[in-house]
């Protein structure tokens, strides 16, 4: 029986398989060792016992949104230079 599968399908199947390994959240949770002395950000702690390949459960962190923090920082810098935020930009 001839193979009527388009030539690109095997490559797409390989990409699909590789793509799905990128979303193994148990593996992702185990690799979250980014926090520590000298780090500029805090990474939420994963709850490994609750994680599955398709679900990543992490602690909730409270703080300001990145965009809001950047706006606040820009306002402080603009004020130091005696400018409005628009002038500073």
C-alpha positions as CSV (number, residue, x, y, z in Angstrom):
1,X,0.0,0.0,0.0
2,X,1.6,3.3,-1.0
3,X,2.2,6.0,1.5
4,X,-0.1,8.9,0.7
5,X,1.1,11.0,3.6
6,X,2.4,14.4,2.6
7,X,6.2,14.7,2.9
8,X,6.0,17.3,5.7
9,X,3.8,15.4,8.1
10,X,6.6,13.4,9.8
11,X,8.5,16.7,10.5
12,X,5.3,18.2,11.9
13,X,4.7,15.2,14.1
14,X,8.2,15.5,15.5
15,X,7.7,19.2,16.2
16,X,4.4,18.4,17.9
17,X,6.1,15.8,20.1
18,X,8.9,18.2,21.0
19,X,6.4,21.0,21.7
20,X,4.5,18.9,24.1
21,X,7.7,18.1,26.1
22,X,8.1,21.8,26.6
23,X,4.8,21.8,28.5
24,X,5.7,19.2,31.2
25,X,4.8,21.4,34.2
26,X,6.3,18.9,36.7
27,X,9.6,19.3,34.9
28,X,9.1,23.1,34.7
29,X,8.4,23.3,38.5
30,X,11.6,21.4,39.2
31,X,13.6,23.9,37.2
32,X,12.4,27.0,39.0
33,X,15.6,27.5,41.0
34,X,16.0,31.2,39.9
35,X,15.5,32.7,43.3
36,X,18.2,33.5,45.8
37,X,20.7,36.1,47.0
38,X,21.5,38.7,44.5
39,X,18.5,37.9,42.3
40,X,16.4,40.9,41.1
41,X,13.1,39.0,41.1
42,X,11.2,36.5,43.2
43,X,9.9,33.4,41.5
44,X,6.7,31.8,43.0
45,X,7.4,28.6,44.8
46,X,5.9,25.6,42.9
47,X,3.9,23.0,44.8
48,X,5.4,20.0,43.2
49,X,3.1,17.5,44.9
50,X,0.1,19.3,43.1
51,X,1.8,19.6,39.7
52,X,1.1,17.4,36.8
53,X,2.3,17.3,33.2
54,X,-0.5,19.7,32.3
55,X,-0.9,21.7,35.5
56,X,1.6,24.0,37.3
57,X,0.5,25.1,40.8
58,X,2.5,27.9,42.4
59,X,2.3,30.2,45.3
60,X,0.6,33.5,44.8
61,X,2.9,36.5,45.1
62,X,1.6,40.0,45.8
63,X,3.1,43.1,44.4
64,X,2.7,45.7,41.7
65,X,2.4,44.9,38.0
66,X,5.6,45.4,36.1
67,X,4.1,48.1,33.9
68,X,2.9,50.0,37.0
69,X,6.3,49.7,38.6
70,X,8.1,51.0,35.5
71,X,5.7,53.9,35.3
72,X,6.3,54.8,38.9
73,X,10.1,54.6,38.4
74,X,9.9,56.8,35.3
75,X,7.8,59.3,37.2
76,X,10.4,59.5,40.0
77,X,13.3,59.9,37.5
78,X,11.3,62.6,35.6
79,X,10.6,64.5,38.8
80,X,14.3,64.4,39.7
81,X,15.1,66.1,36.4
82,X,12.3,68.6,36.8
83,X,10.3,67.2,33.9
84,X,6.9,65.7,33.3
85,X,6.7,62.1,32.4
86,X,5.9,63.0,28.8
87,X,9.0,65.3,28.6
88,X,11.2,62.6,30.2
89,X,10.1,60.0,27.6
